[in-house]
């Protein structure tokens, strides 16, 4: 099974942005755009002889930006698709007054063999 903490930053590296696993930069260090990600689900989809053979993994990528992020989200979808991930959900988190960044959420699925 893939180590997604290592794999996702490699996939998104061409974007040239900070990529943070399950965290957030300190307020004083927030760049104009950055990406956070985490695995929100991992469930067996194929079991044989009591052994898990294949796992469905759901990854959430959050795009944080105080600029227009349309092109960035399109680039993420392209890179993740080329890496074998299927986009299953995408939406905007409501903007909170006083926050410095908007947040676009993308979720991707991957079937991973053990």
Secondary structure, DSSP 4 states (H G I P E B T S, - for coil): ---HHHHHHHHHGGG-SEEEES----GGG--SEEEEEEEEEEEEEEEETTEEEEEEEEEEEEEEESS--HHHHHHHHHHHHHTT-EEEEEEEPPP-TT-S-EEEEEEEEEEEE-
